[in-house]
């Protein structure tokens, strides 16, 4: 059997990305799809009022909003992202995310 680099998503089957992770009251839910030394790909579902506090990552992090609305802070700049929006959070720059309302995102981090 061939090694699978992407996990937790059924191979050779069409899926709706936002439906692969569900909202849960008062929680941030994550589903890891890829995790290695080069790349991390994770799906998240944030309930309204939940978030991730300021931190930095050693690689560029691309956020793609699959559903809902999130406030994203990168350094001193703040953005509101809605379904279909994307932003890149540069490596080693502090960033934070908060759920304006429930939102789901795909996070891809490329490590240097």
Order of alpha helices (4+ residues) and beta strands (2+ residues): beta-beta-beta-beta-beta-beta-beta
